[in-house]
């Protein structure tokens, strides 16, 4: 009887862990993975002679987002996690990508652009209407 009292709780824990692992595996298999292929030919990207990089990304400092010219997608942060979208969601308070508040990234052309955010936040601040007027 004493052995049964020890065995039952241990068996229950093992069974619960196995069920949770199976649920996690099922969830991972059911999530759709989208692979974005290059939408345009890489040779059409502008080239920066100083940095020796192609200009593949635009950074939008006002919303801390990136646009990938090559794949024609945006990398945005929602709830602290990076998300890939084809258009800026309306939840970004009416932000328009056409207001020219963006900066071409001329020093990075690899795939992991989101890792560069801390550097770009320091290098390019929030762009105000005054800043935009000075630029033109």
C-alpha positions as CSV (number, residue, x, y, z in Angstrom):
1,X,0.0,0.0,0.0
2,X,2.8,2.3,0.9
3,X,4.5,1.6,-2.5
4,X,1.2,2.4,-4.3
5,X,1.0,5.8,-2.5
6,X,4.5,6.7,-3.9
7,X,4.0,5.2,-7.3
8,X,0.6,6.9,-8.1
9,X,1.8,10.5,-7.8
10,X,5.0,9.8,-9.7
11,X,3.0,8.0,-12.5
12,X,0.6,11.0,-12.6
13,X,3.5,13.5,-13.0
14,X,5.1,11.4,-15.8
15,X,1.8,11.1,-17.6
16,X,1.0,14.8,-17.4
17,X,4.5,15.7,-18.7
18,X,4.0,13.3,-21.6
19,X,0.6,14.8,-22.5
20,X,2.0,18.4,-22.3
21,X,5.0,17.4,-24.6
22,X,2.6,15.8,-27.1
23,X,0.4,19.0,-27.1
24,X,3.4,21.2,-27.7
25,X,4.6,19.0,-30.5
26,X,1.1,19.0,-32.1
27,X,0.9,22.8,-31.8
28,X,4.4,23.2,-33.4
29,X,3.3,21.0,-36.3
30,X,0.1,22.9,-36.8
31,X,1.7,26.3,-37.0
32,X,2.2,27.4,-40.5
33,X,5.7,28.5,-41.4
34,X,5.9,31.1,-44.1
35,X,9.2,31.5,-46.0
36,X,9.5,34.7,-47.9
37,X,11.4,34.3,-51.1
38,X,13.2,37.2,-52.7
39,X,10.6,39.3,-54.5
40,X,13.1,41.2,-56.7
41,X,16.5,40.5,-58.2
42,X,19.3,41.3,-55.7
43,X,21.3,43.0,-58.5
44,X,18.7,45.8,-58.7
45,X,19.4,47.0,-55.2
46,X,21.4,50.3,-54.8
47,X,25.0,49.9,-53.8
48,X,26.9,52.1,-51.3
49,X,30.4,52.6,-52.4
50,X,31.6,53.7,-49.0
51,X,30.3,50.7,-46.9
52,X,30.5,48.3,-49.8
53,X,26.9,47.1,-49.0
54,X,23.7,46.9,-51.0
55,X,20.9,49.0,-49.6
56,X,18.5,46.3,-48.7
57,X,16.6,47.8,-45.8
58,X,14.9,51.0,-44.7
59,X,14.6,51.7,-41.0
60,X,11.5,53.6,-39.7
61,X,12.8,55.1,-36.4
62,X,9.4,56.4,-35.4
63,X,8.0,52.9,-35.1
64,X,11.2,51.0,-34.8
65,X,10.5,48.9,-37.9
66,X,12.4,47.7,-41.0
67,X,11.3,47.3,-44.6
68,X,13.2,44.6,-46.5
69,X,13.3,45.8,-50.2
70,X,14.4,42.4,-51.4
71,X,11.5,40.4,-49.8
72,X,9.0,43.3,-49.8
73,X,8.1,42.7,-46.1
74,X,8.2,44.7,-42.9
75,X,9.7,43.6,-39.6
76,X,7.8,45.2,-36.8
77,X,7.6,44.7,-33.0
78,X,4.2,43.7,-31.6
79,X,3.9,43.0,-27.9
80,X,7.7,42.8,-27.7
81,X,8.1,40.2,-30.4
82,X,9.3,40.7,-34.0
83,X,6.6,40.0,-36.6
84,X,6.8,39.9,-40.3
85,X,4.0,41.7,-42.2
86,X,3.4,42.8,-45.7
87,X,1.8,46.1,-44.6
88,X,2.1,48.2,-41.5
89,X,-0.9,47.4,-39.3
90,X,-3.5,50.1,-38.7
91,X,-2.8,49.7,-34.9
92,X,0.3,51.8,-35.5
93,X,-1.7,54.9,-34.8
94,X,-2.2,55.9,-38.5
95,X,1.5,55.8,-39.2
96,X,2.2,56.2,-42.9
97,X,5.2,54.7,-44.6
98,X,4.9,57.3,-47.3
99,X,5.8,60.3,-45.0
100,X,9.5,59.7,-45.7
101,X,10.4,59.2,-42.0
102,X,12.7,56.4,-42.9
103,X,16.5,55.9,-43.2
104,X,18.2,53.6,-45.8
105,X,20.5,51.1,-44.0
106,X,23.7,51.3,-45.9
107,X,25.9,49.2,-43.5
108,X,24.0,45.9,-43.3
109,X,22.7,43.5,-46.0
110,X,22.3,40.1,-44.3
111,X,19.1,38.5,-43.1
112,X,19.1,39.2,-39.3
113,X,18.3,42.9,-39.5
114,X,16.3,42.9,-36.3
115,X,19.5,42.3,-34.3
116,X,20.7,45.7,-35.4
117,X,17.9,47.6,-33.7
118,X,20.0,48.7,-30.6
119,X,22.6,50.2,-32.9
120,X,20.0,51.9,-35.2
121,X,18.1,53.3,-32.3
122,X,21.2,55.1,-31.2
123,X,22.3,56.2,-34.6
124,X,18.9,57.3,-35.9
125,X,16.5,59.0,-33.5
126,X,12.8,59.9,-33.9
127,X,12.2,61.9,-37.0
128,X,10.1,65.0,-36.4
129,X,8.4,67.2,-39.0
130,X,11.2,69.8,-38.5
131,X,13.8,67.1,-39.3
132,X,11.9,66.1,-42.4
133,X,11.8,69.8,-43.6
134,X,15.6,70.1,-43.1
135,X,16.1,67.0,-45.1
136,X,14.2,68.5,-48.1
